[in-house]
Every structure is written in C-alpha cells, then in structure tokens.
C-alpha cells in the first residue's frame, strides 16, 4: 500500500503551477502531451499533483537536453 499522500489539483492550481492557460492545457491533453484529469464528481475534475510535477520535470529535461529528447530550444 502506498503511504505517500496524493494531492489532487483543480484547474486554477494547474494553471498556476504550469503557467499555461486553460485552452493550452486542454489542447495538450487532446494531443496526449499533458496528463488527463480525473473525474472527481458530476461537475468536477482534478489532476494528480505528481503527474503534473512529472510533466513539468519532463519539460525541464527537454530544455536541458534537446538533442536527446527531440525538442528544440
């Protein structure tokens, strides 16, 4: 059993954490380039903070090593 606390982020938190706008987040999700949200209720969804953090780390790695990941600077 995983004892690490898991935190769900709502959209305003994801926007603040990534610096992306709502439309960019959903466009990246559609392209499979950003973690998909989890349905929390009838009209609520959230993102696992660990998945958002991993996405941010991946962007940092792409910036640091563009030739290895296929990204550009």
Protein Blocks (a to p, Z undefined) as FASTA:
>chain_A
ZZbdcddddfklmmmmnopafklmmmmmmnopaccdddfbfkbccddfklmmmmmmmmmm
mmmmmmlnopaZZ
